[in-house]
Amino acid sequence: MKKSIIPASVVLISLVLTQSSCVTSKKYNELDGSKNRLNENFKRSQIEVRDLRAKTLTLSEELIAQENKYRSYFVEIGNIRNNYKKDSLKVLSLFKDVDLKVEEFKAYKVETQQKIEGYETQVTSLNTHIKKQEKTIKVLTNRIVKERKVYANQKREIINRYERKIKTLNAASVRSSSNGI
């Protein structure tokens, strides 16, 4: 911009000077004012260019910083994705483990249920056997009671028979002793 403004003012002044060899003071003042305005515009343009370059530099630095942040976010997102994939695989593995444990539990439950049913069958069989044994014990107890009664009656009869024989013998001995004395 600097080059285009200066040659334009130089060209303008040279045109004015070449057009007329005599310049009136009014025309000179106008041209001088025009030149001064152009110089002011040029200085403002230079300041604006400097400010714009500073802003461009600041914006470039901010852009670089944003790009660095973007790259770091991109790396972080990549890490998160990798961690997500790893965690997803772990979760899938855990789900598979849980499914296996559930299947093992179901098999164990079926096995346990079968064992329980087997034990219940054995308990039922043992209860039936115990009831039969209790009936047998009652029958044997009744037999024993009857046999004891029979035995006690036989014992009493034997005792009574011997007591009668002893009385008879005692009576006979008393008679023989009273006859023979």
C-alpha positions as CSV (number, residue, x, y, z in Angstrom):
1,M,0.0,0.0,0.0
2,K,2.9,2.3,0.7
3,K,4.1,2.1,-2.9
4,S,0.8,2.7,-4.4
5,I,-0.1,5.8,-2.4
6,I,3.2,7.7,-2.9
7,P,3.5,7.2,-6.6
8,A,-0.1,8.3,-7.0
9,S,0.6,11.6,-5.2
10,V,3.8,12.1,-7.1
11,V,2.0,11.3,-10.3
12,L,-0.8,13.8,-9.4
13,I,1.7,16.5,-8.5
14,S,3.7,15.9,-11.7
15,L,0.6,16.0,-13.8
16,V,-0.5,19.2,-12.3
17,L,3.0,20.7,-12.8
18,T,3.3,19.5,-16.3
19,Q,-0.2,20.7,-17.3
20,S,0.5,24.3,-16.6
21,S,3.8,25.9,-16.1
22,C,2.2,28.6,-14.0
23,V,0.3,27.5,-11.0
24,T,-1.7,29.9,-9.1
25,S,-1.4,30.1,-5.4
26,K,-5.0,28.9,-5.0
27,K,-4.2,25.9,-7.1
28,Y,-0.9,25.4,-5.3
29,N,-2.7,25.5,-2.0
30,E,-5.3,23.0,-3.2
31,L,-2.6,20.7,-4.4
32,D,-0.6,21.2,-1.2
33,G,-3.8,20.4,0.9
34,S,-4.4,17.4,-1.3
35,K,-0.9,16.3,-0.8
36,N,-1.2,16.8,3.0
37,R,-4.5,14.9,3.1
38,L,-2.8,12.1,1.1
39,N,0.1,12.1,3.5
40,E,-2.3,11.9,6.5
41,N,-4.2,9.1,4.8
42,F,-0.9,7.4,4.0
43,K,0.2,7.7,7.7
44,R,-3.2,6.5,8.9
45,S,-3.0,3.7,6.4
46,Q,0.5,2.8,7.7
47,I,-0.8,2.8,11.3
48,E,-3.8,0.7,10.2
49,V,-1.5,-1.7,8.3
50,R,0.8,-1.9,11.4
51,D,-2.3,-2.5,13.7
52,L,-3.7,-5.0,11.2
53,R,-0.3,-6.8,11.1
54,A,-0.2,-6.9,14.9
55,K,-3.8,-8.2,14.9
56,T,-2.9,-10.7,12.2
57,L,0.1,-11.8,14.3
58,T,-2.0,-12.1,17.4
59,L,-4.7,-13.9,15.5
60,S,-2.1,-16.2,14.0
61,E,-0.7,-16.9,17.5
62,E,-4.3,-17.6,18.7
63,L,-4.9,-19.8,15.7
64,I,-1.7,-21.8,16.4
65,A,-2.7,-22.0,20.1
66,Q,-6.2,-23.2,19.0
67,E,-4.7,-25.7,16.6
68,N,-2.4,-27.0,19.4
69,K,-5.5,-27.3,21.7
70,Y,-7.4,-29.0,18.8
71,R,-4.5,-31.4,18.4
72,S,-4.3,-32.1,22.1
73,Y,-8.1,-32.6,22.2
74,F,-7.8,-34.9,19.2
75,V,-5.1,-36.9,21.0
76,E,-7.2,-36.9,24.1
77,I,-10.3,-38.0,22.1
78,G,-8.1,-40.8,20.6
79,N,-7.0,-41.8,24.0
80,I,-10.6,-41.8,25.2
81,R,-11.6,-43.9,22.2
82,N,-8.8,-46.4,22.9
83,N,-9.7,-46.5,26.5
84,Y,-13.4,-47.0,25.5
85,K,-12.4,-49.8,23.2
86,K,-10.4,-51.4,25.9
87,D,-13.1,-50.9,28.5
88,S,-15.7,-52.2,26.0
89,L,-13.6,-55.3,25.5
90,K,-13.3,-55.7,29.3
91,V,-17.1,-55.2,29.7
92,L,-17.7,-57.7,27.0
93,S,-15.3,-60.1,28.7
94,L,-17.1,-59.5,32.0
95,F,-20.5,-60.1,30.4
96,K,-19.1,-63.3,28.9
97,D,-17.8,-64.3,32.4
98,V,-21.1,-63.4,33.9
99,D,-23.0,-65.5,31.3
100,L,-20.6,-68.4,31.9
101,K,-21.2,-68.1,35.7
102,V,-24.9,-67.9,35.1
103,E,-24.8,-71.1,33.0
104,E,-22.6,-72.7,35.7
105,F,-25.1,-71.6,38.3
106,K,-28.0,-73.0,36.3
107,A,-26.1,-76.3,35.9
108,Y,-25.3,-76.3,39.6
109,K,-28.9,-75.5,40.4
110,V,-30.1,-78.4,38.3
111,E,-27.5,-80.7,39.8
112,T,-28.4,-79.6,43.3
113,Q,-32.1,-80.0,42.5
114,Q,-31.4,-83.5,41.3
115,K,-29.4,-84.2,44.4
116,I,-32.2,-82.8,46.6
117,E,-34.7,-84.9,44.8
118,G,-32.5,-88.0,45.3
119,Y,-32.1,-87.2,49.0
120,E,-35.8,-86.6,49.3
121,T,-36.4,-90.0,47.7
122,Q,-33.9,-91.6,50.1
123,V,-35.5,-89.8,53.1
124,T,-38.9,-91.0,51.9
125,S,-37.5,-94.5,51.6
126,L,-35.9,-94.3,55.0
127,N,-39.1,-93.0,56.5
128,T,-41.0,-95.9,55.0
129,H,-38.4,-98.3,56.3
130,I,-38.5,-96.7,59.8
131,K,-42.3,-97.0,59.8
132,K,-42.0,-100.7,58.9
133,Q,-39.3,-101.2,61.6
134,E,-41.6,-99.4,64.1
135,K,-44.4,-101.8,63.2
136,T,-42.1,-104.7,63.6
137,I,-40.9,-103.3,67.0
138,K,-44.5,-103.0,68.1
139,V,-45.3,-106.5,67.0
140,L,-42.1,-107.8,68.8
141,T,-42.9,-105.7,71.9
142,N,-46.4,-107.2,72.0
143,R,-44.9,-110.7,71.6
144,I,-42.4,-110.0,74.3
145,V,-45.1,-108.7,76.6
146,K,-47.2,-111.8,75.9
147,E,-44.3,-114.1,76.3
148,R,-43.3,-112.5,79.6
149,K,-46.9,-112.9,80.8
150,V,-46.8,-116.5,79.7
151,Y,-43.3,-117.0,81.3
152,A,-44.5,-115.2,84.5
153,N,-47.6,-117.5,84.6
154,Q,-45.4,-120.6,84.0
155,K,-43.0,-119.4,86.7
156,R,-45.8,-118.9,89.1
157,E,-47.2,-122.3,88.3
158,I,-43.8,-124.0,88.8
159,I,-43.4,-122.1,92.0
160,N,-46.9,-123.0,93.1
161,R,-46.2,-126.7,92.2
162,Y,-42.9,-126.8,94.1
163,E,-44.5,-125.0,97.1
164,R,-47.3,-127.7,97.1
165,K,-44.7,-130.5,96.8
166,I,-42.7,-128.9,99.6
167,K,-45.8,-128.6,101.7
168,T,-46.7,-132.2,100.9
169,L,-43.1,-133.3,101.8
170,N,-43.2,-131.2,104.9
171,A,-46.5,-132.7,105.9
172,A,-45.2,-136.2,105.1
173,S,-42.1,-135.6,107.1
174,V,-44.1,-134.2,110.0
175,R,-46.3,-137.4,109.9
176,S,-43.4,-139.7,109.7
177,S,-41.7,-138.0,112.5
178,S,-44.8,-138.1,114.6
179,N,-45.4,-141.8,113.8
180,G,-41.9,-142.9,114.4
181,I,-41.0,-141.2,117.5
